[in-house]
């Protein structure tokens, strides 16, 4: 069974970025998570939505050409 709730480390691995980058994305309100017992947790479905929306924005941005 695939995990639906992920830690900071798992999110970093999922997107192939550092944990620091995940914290920065949280601070910039790009990623959304919940702090439980002093540790961040993320719903995988929410992360995929963010990834897909960011990807769509880049494809439609004319400055990328």
N, C-alpha and C positions, 0 to 999 in steps of 0.2 A: 504494500500500500504506500502510495506517495504522500509525503508530508504536505500538509496544507498550511501549517504555521512555521515560519522560518526565523532564525536568529540573524543577528548582524553578520556573522561569519558566513552563514549560508547565503544571504543576499549578496554579499561581496563575491562569493564564488559563482553564484548564478549569473551575475553580470560581468564577471572577470574584472573587477575593480578592487581597490583597497577598502578596508573598513573605514578609513578616514573619508573616502569619497562617499560612502553610504551615509556617514554622519553629516557630511556637507549637504547631500541631497535632502536629508531630513530637515536640516536647518533652513534650506531654501524652499521647503514645502513642496518639493517635487515627489519625494517618497513620503508615505504616511504609514506610521506604525503606532504601536501601543507599548508603553513602558509598564512592565509587570514585574514587581519585585526587584526593581532597579535594572532590569534588562529589557532591551527592545525586542518586540515580536512583530512579525509582518505576515499578512495573509498573502499567500502566493498568487491568488487570483487578482488582488489589487496591484501587485507588482507587475503582473503581465499586462494589465490594462495600461499602466504608466508606460511600460516599454512600447506597447503598440501605439499609444497616442504620440509619444515622442518620435517614433519612427515615421508615423504618418505626417507629422508636422515638418520633419526634415525633408521628406519627399516633396511636399507642396511648397516649400520655401524657395522662391526664385533666386535668392542670394546664394544658394548652394550650387548654382550652375556656373 
